């Protein structure tokens, strides 16, 4: 078992440019200290400089980092594309092992929206449209209906508010102040 009955675990998944990192940053900004961000891109691309592949070392590193932070008393947001076929088993184990409330979200943006949003990102020159189309997986949900789908029509503020409320982070924040 990992974490405590008080720790919150939130997973944010979705295609490239679906808003995962922005939502995670918004949650951190709203909650402040005590909320750890475990970003797939940071651990896979920056720390390990690894390609996304089945059985990659980053899968275990994401798991270990989230578990360590939960055991240290942090609330944790795990965010990334986290394709179901590569990361699903790890996320299921983490969810099953977490003692506290766990909330999972899939940010769904249609391909056209993904392409438009990606064009505004700094990485747009490195990753082209053909690569994005190849990566895109419509509604790549985890089995068992464990994820809440949030559509592209939900603004950043509304999405952050919803997750703060759903997860109970807003209640914990109110208790601390």
N, C-alpha and C positions, 0 to 999 in steps of 0.2 A: 504494500500500500504506500501511497505517496501523498504528501501534503497533509492538510488537516481538514476538519469539517468547516473551518472558516475560510480556507483558501479557495479562490475562484480560478477556474481554468476556462479560457475562451479560445476557440480555434476559429480563424478566419481564413477561408479558402476561396479560390476563384481563379479565373484566367488572368493573364497578364493585363495590367491596366484596369482592373476591376475596382480598385480603390482600397485594397487590403492594407497597404502600408499607411495610407492616409487615415483610415479608420483606426488602425492600431495607434498611430501617433495622436489621434484625437482622444482615444481612451486614456493614453498616458497623460496627456495634457489635462484632461478633466480630473483624473484620479490623483496624479502626482506620484510622489515616492511610494514604494511598496508594490508597484506594478512592473513586472519584468516583461520586456518584449523579446520574444524568441523568433527572429526573422529567418526564414529559409534562405532568402537571398544573401543575407550577411554570412550565415554559417556555411552555406554551400559555395557561393561565388567568391566571397572575400576571405574567410578563414581557411577554407580547404582548397579553393580554386578548383572545384570539381564540377564535371558535367552532371546533369540530372539523368540518372540511370537507375534501373532497379538494383537494389542492394547497395547503393552508394553509401559511403561513410557518413555523409551528412545526415542520413536518416537516423542513425544511432546518436549522432551528436545533438540533433534537435531534441530527441527523446531525453538524453542525459541532461541537457541544459534545462529543459522544462522541469524535469523531476528534481534536479538540484535546487532550482529556484523555489519550487513548491515546498520542498522539505525545509528550506530556509525561511519559510513563512511569507514568501512573495505570492501575490496573485500573478497569473501568467497568461499572456496573450501569445499564442503560437500563430504566426501568419506566414502565408506563402501560397504559391500555386498548389503545392502539395497534392499532385495527381493521386487519385484514389488507388490506382493500381500499384504505385510505388510506395505510398505513404499510409495507405488505409490501415494496414495491419498494425503499424506502430501507433497511429492515432487511436485505434480501437483499444489497444493495450493500455495506453496512457489514460484514456477516458475511464476504462474499467478499474484501473489502479488508483485513480484520484479519489480521495476521501470526501472532498467537498463538492459543491455544485460545479458542473461542467456544462458549458453552452457552446454549441457549434453552429457556425454560420457559413453559408456559401453565397458569395457576392456574384450575382448573375448579371453579366453584361453581354448582350448579343455581339457577334463578331464585328459588325459595322461600328458599334460603339467602342469596342476594344481597339480597332484600328485607328479611329479618330483620337481616342485618348492617348494611345501610344505615341502618336505623332508629336505630342506636346512634351514627351519625356526626354531627359538628357540622353538616354540610351537609344533613342530613335535612329541615330546614324549607324549604330552598331548592329541593331536587329531590324531587319527589313520586313515588309509585308508578307513575303512568301514564308519566312520563318514563323511569323505570328500565326499565319493560317495553318501551318503544319502543327503548331503547338496547341492550337485552340481545341478545347474539348467542351462541347455544349453540355451543361448540366451534369458535370462529373461528380455526382453526389456519392457520399459514403453510403454503404448499405444500412438498412434498418431505419431509415427516416430520422436519423439523429441530427440532421442539419436543418436549420431554418434558412430558407432561401430569401435573400433580400435583392430586389430588382434594381436596375439602373435608375429607376425613377425616384428612389429614396436618396435624399440629399445626404451629404456627409454629416451635417449636424443631426438630422433625424436618425440616421443610422447609429451614430455614437450614442445619442440619447436612448435609443431602443436597447442597445446592448448593455449600457449602464443599468437600465431598469431591469431587463430580463435576468441579468447575471447577479443582481443584488449588489453590484459595486457601488451604486448610488447610495444604498442604505448603509454600507460600511463606511463610506465617505462621510455621511451625515453623523454617524456615531463618533467618528474621530474628531469632529469639529464642534 
